[in-house]
Every structure is written in C-alpha cells, then in structure tokens.
C-alpha cells in the first residue's frame, strides 16, 4: 500500500493536451527500464511519461 506521502496517479492526456503550452524538460530518452520524457505544464507541475521496456527473456 502506498504511503500517505506518495501515491500513484494515472492521468490520460492527448497530444493536444501536451502541446498546449508544456515545456519539454527532457525529450524521450532510453532508460535501462524503458523510455521516459518529462514536461512542465502551465502550472509548473512536472509530468513524466514512461513506457516500460521489453520484459527480459
């Protein structure tokens, strides 16, 4: 169970939502666990998009 300080939230965004003034903090990059990109929205919130990598074989 998540602690009271940290919770997992899932939000669905469209490309139009992200293009509405978001600032790119880092474009999609490969990580050992998949890919990620970070954006800052108009309110200064950081939004991270992640895509899991392939399962190890």
Buried (B, 14 or more C-beta within 10 A) or exposed (E): EEEEEEEEEEEEBEEEEBEEEBEEEEEEEEEEEEEBBBBBBEEEEEBEEEEEEEEEE
